[in-house]
Amino acid sequence: QKNTNKRFDEVIYNIIFLSILIPHFLLPVASWRHGPQVAIFKNMWTHYQLKYLKITGTPIVFPNLYNLTWGLCGLSWGISFAVILSQHYLQDDFELWHSFAYYHIIAMLDGFCSLWYINCNAFGTASRGLAMNLHKALEADHPALKLAQY
């Protein structure tokens, strides 16, 4: 009975490992297929920032971007260590040296979530800045001229 349980545990560990490992290799391949769209998006974002600077006279400032980036990086690694070490301590057969295969995979997946959050935060910051500058332009002298630039 004990040998059957051990075999069952090994199968479950292998399934968990593969379910985490497969996206690790599929995400870059899937991203390569959309590389041209990513390049177009990055170029559009760069042109938007340049146009924003020319029209408003101020660059888009992302408050706490450096701290946010490093904080999310640390958080993603912290989550991966917490999840995997909890598996080691909660499951008798999960040896510590097995855990080294998981840390970077979970951190990478958390990193994608962090990148999504930073991008959404950047879009929100840029939109709020544009709305504030547009409001100032409408209250200034000759608002139609400034509005035409927008």
C-alpha positions as a Markdown table, in Angstrom:
| # | Residue | x | y | z |
|---|---|---|---|---|
| 1 | Gln | 0.0 | 0.0 | 0.0 |
| 2 | Lys | 2.8 | 2.4 | 0.9 |
| 3 | Asn | 4.6 | 1.8 | -2.4 |
| 4 | Thr | 1.4 | 2.5 | -4.4 |
| 5 | Asn | 1.0 | 5.8 | -2.5 |
| 6 | Lys | 4.6 | 6.7 | -3.3 |
| 7 | Arg | 4.1 | 6.0 | -7.0 |
| 8 | Phe | 0.9 | 8.0 | -7.0 |
| 9 | Asp | 2.8 | 11.0 | -5.3 |
| 10 | Glu | 5.5 | 10.8 | -7.9 |
| 11 | Val | 2.9 | 10.9 | -10.7 |
| 12 | Ile | 1.2 | 13.9 | -9.1 |
| 13 | Tyr | 4.6 | 15.7 | -8.7 |
| 14 | Asn | 5.4 | 15.0 | -12.4 |
| 15 | Ile | 2.1 | 16.4 | -13.5 |
| 16 | Ile | 2.5 | 19.5 | -11.4 |
| 17 | Phe | 6.1 | 19.9 | -12.7 |
| 18 | Leu | 5.0 | 19.6 | -16.3 |
| 19 | Ser | 2.0 | 21.9 | -15.9 |
| 20 | Ile | 4.4 | 24.6 | -14.7 |
| 21 | Leu | 7.2 | 23.7 | -17.1 |
| 22 | Ile | 5.1 | 23.7 | -20.3 |
| 23 | Pro | 4.1 | 27.4 | -20.1 |
| 24 | His | 7.7 | 28.2 | -19.3 |
| 25 | Phe | 8.7 | 27.0 | -22.8 |
| 26 | Leu | 5.5 | 27.8 | -24.7 |
| 27 | Leu | 5.3 | 31.5 | -23.6 |
| 28 | Pro | 8.5 | 32.6 | -25.4 |
| 29 | Val | 7.6 | 30.6 | -28.5 |
| 30 | Ala | 4.1 | 32.1 | -28.5 |
| 31 | Ser | 5.6 | 35.5 | -28.0 |
| 32 | Trp | 7.9 | 35.1 | -31.0 |
| 33 | Arg | 4.9 | 34.6 | -33.2 |
| 34 | His | 3.6 | 38.0 | -32.2 |
| 35 | Gly | 6.9 | 39.8 | -32.3 |
| 36 | Pro | 6.0 | 42.1 | -35.2 |
| 37 | Gln | 2.9 | 43.3 | -33.3 |
| 38 | Val | 4.9 | 43.8 | -30.1 |
| 39 | Ala | 7.4 | 45.9 | -32.2 |
| 40 | Ile | 4.5 | 48.0 | -33.6 |
| 41 | Phe | 3.1 | 48.5 | -30.2 |
| 42 | Lys | 6.5 | 49.6 | -28.8 |
| 43 | Asn | 7.0 | 52.0 | -31.7 |
| 44 | Met | 3.5 | 53.4 | -31.2 |
| 45 | Trp | 4.2 | 53.9 | -27.5 |
| 46 | Thr | 7.5 | 55.7 | -28.2 |
| 47 | His | 5.8 | 58.0 | -30.8 |
| 48 | Tyr | 3.0 | 58.7 | -28.3 |
| 49 | Gln | 5.6 | 59.7 | -25.6 |
| 50 | Leu | 7.4 | 61.9 | -28.1 |
| 51 | Lys | 4.2 | 63.6 | -29.3 |
| 52 | Tyr | 3.1 | 64.0 | -25.7 |
| 53 | Leu | 6.4 | 65.8 | -24.9 |
| 54 | Lys | 6.2 | 68.1 | -28.0 |
| 55 | Ile | 2.6 | 69.1 | -27.3 |
| 56 | Thr | 2.5 | 69.4 | -23.5 |
| 57 | Gly | 6.2 | 70.4 | -23.1 |
| 58 | Thr | 6.5 | 67.9 | -20.3 |
| 59 | Pro | 7.7 | 64.3 | -20.4 |
| 60 | Ile | 5.5 | 61.5 | -19.1 |
| 61 | Val | 6.7 | 60.9 | -15.6 |
| 62 | Phe | 6.0 | 57.5 | -14.0 |
| 63 | Pro | 6.2 | 58.0 | -10.3 |
| 64 | Asn | 8.0 | 55.3 | -8.4 |
| 65 | Leu | 8.7 | 53.2 | -11.5 |
| 66 | Tyr | 12.1 | 52.1 | -10.3 |
| 67 | Asn | 10.9 | 51.1 | -6.9 |
| 68 | Leu | 7.8 | 49.5 | -8.3 |
| 69 | Thr | 9.8 | 47.4 | -10.8 |
| 70 | Trp | 12.3 | 46.2 | -8.2 |
| 71 | Gly | 9.5 | 45.6 | -5.6 |
| 72 | Leu | 7.5 | 43.5 | -8.0 |
| 73 | Cys | 10.6 | 41.6 | -9.0 |
| 74 | Gly | 11.4 | 40.8 | -5.4 |
| 75 | Leu | 7.7 | 40.0 | -4.7 |
| 76 | Ser | 7.6 | 37.5 | -7.6 |
| 77 | Trp | 10.8 | 35.7 | -6.4 |
| 78 | Gly | 9.4 | 35.8 | -2.8 |
| 79 | Ile | 6.1 | 34.2 | -4.0 |
| 80 | Ser | 8.0 | 31.5 | -5.8 |
| 81 | Phe | 10.1 | 30.7 | -2.8 |
| 82 | Ala | 7.1 | 30.7 | -0.5 |
| 83 | Val | 5.0 | 28.5 | -2.7 |
| 84 | Ile | 7.8 | 25.9 | -3.4 |
| 85 | Leu | 9.2 | 25.8 | 0.1 |
| 86 | Ser | 5.7 | 25.3 | 1.5 |
| 87 | Gln | 5.3 | 22.3 | -0.9 |
| 88 | His | 8.6 | 21.0 | 0.5 |
| 89 | Tyr | 7.5 | 21.3 | 4.1 |
| 90 | Leu | 3.9 | 20.2 | 3.6 |
| 91 | Gln | 4.6 | 17.1 | 1.4 |
| 92 | Asp | 6.9 | 14.5 | 2.9 |
| 93 | Asp | 8.2 | 13.1 | -0.4 |
| 94 | Phe | 9.0 | 16.5 | -2.0 |
| 95 | Glu | 12.7 | 16.8 | -1.3 |
| 96 | Leu | 14.4 | 20.2 | -1.1 |
| 97 | Trp | 16.7 | 19.6 | -4.1 |
| 98 | His | 13.6 | 19.0 | -6.3 |
| 99 | Ser | 12.5 | 22.5 | -5.5 |
| 100 | Phe | 15.3 | 24.2 | -7.5 |
| 101 | Ala | 13.6 | 23.2 | -10.7 |
| 102 | Tyr | 10.5 | 25.3 | -9.8 |
| 103 | Tyr | 11.8 | 28.7 | -8.5 |
| 104 | His | 12.7 | 30.4 | -11.8 |
| 105 | Ile | 9.6 | 29.0 | -13.6 |
| 106 | Ile | 7.2 | 30.5 | -11.1 |
| 107 | Ala | 9.2 | 33.7 | -10.8 |
| 108 | Met | 9.0 | 34.1 | -14.7 |
| 109 | Leu | 5.2 | 33.6 | -14.6 |
| 110 | Asp | 4.9 | 36.1 | -11.8 |
| 111 | Gly | 7.2 | 38.4 | -13.8 |
| 112 | Phe | 4.7 | 38.4 | -16.7 |
| 113 | Cys | 2.0 | 39.4 | -14.3 |
| 114 | Ser | 4.2 | 42.2 | -13.0 |
| 115 | Leu | 4.9 | 43.4 | -16.5 |
| 116 | Trp | 1.2 | 43.5 | -17.2 |
| 117 | Tyr | 0.6 | 45.6 | -14.1 |
| 118 | Ile | 3.4 | 48.0 | -14.9 |
| 119 | Asn | 2.1 | 48.5 | -18.5 |
| 120 | Cys | -1.4 | 49.1 | -17.2 |
| 121 | Asn | -0.1 | 51.5 | -14.6 |
| 122 | Ala | 1.9 | 53.4 | -17.3 |
| 123 | Phe | -1.2 | 53.7 | -19.5 |
| 124 | Gly | -3.2 | 55.1 | -16.6 |
| 125 | Thr | -0.4 | 57.6 | -15.7 |
| 126 | Ala | -0.1 | 58.8 | -19.3 |
| 127 | Ser | -3.9 | 59.2 | -19.6 |
| 128 | Arg | -4.2 | 61.1 | -16.3 |
| 129 | Gly | -1.3 | 63.4 | -17.4 |
| 130 | Leu | -2.8 | 64.0 | -20.8 |
| 131 | Ala | -6.2 | 64.8 | -19.3 |
| 132 | Met | -4.6 | 67.2 | -16.8 |
| 133 | Asn | -2.6 | 69.0 | -19.5 |
| 134 | Leu | -5.7 | 69.1 | -21.8 |
| 135 | His | -7.7 | 70.7 | -19.0 |
| 136 | Lys | -4.9 | 73.3 | -18.4 |
| 137 | Ala | -4.8 | 74.0 | -22.2 |
| 138 | Leu | -8.6 | 74.6 | -22.3 |
| 139 | Glu | -8.4 | 77.1 | -19.5 |
| 140 | Ala | -5.5 | 79.0 | -21.0 |
| 141 | Asp | -5.6 | 81.7 | -23.7 |
| 142 | His | -6.4 | 80.6 | -27.2 |
| 143 | Pro | -7.6 | 77.1 | -26.3 |
| 144 | Ala | -8.7 | 76.3 | -29.8 |
| 145 | Leu | -5.1 | 76.5 | -31.1 |
| 146 | Lys | -3.8 | 74.3 | -28.3 |
| 147 | Leu | -6.7 | 71.9 | -28.8 |
| 148 | Ala | -5.8 | 71.6 | -32.5 |
| 149 | Gln | -2.3 | 70.4 | -31.5 |
| 150 | Tyr | -3.8 | 67.7 | -29.4 |
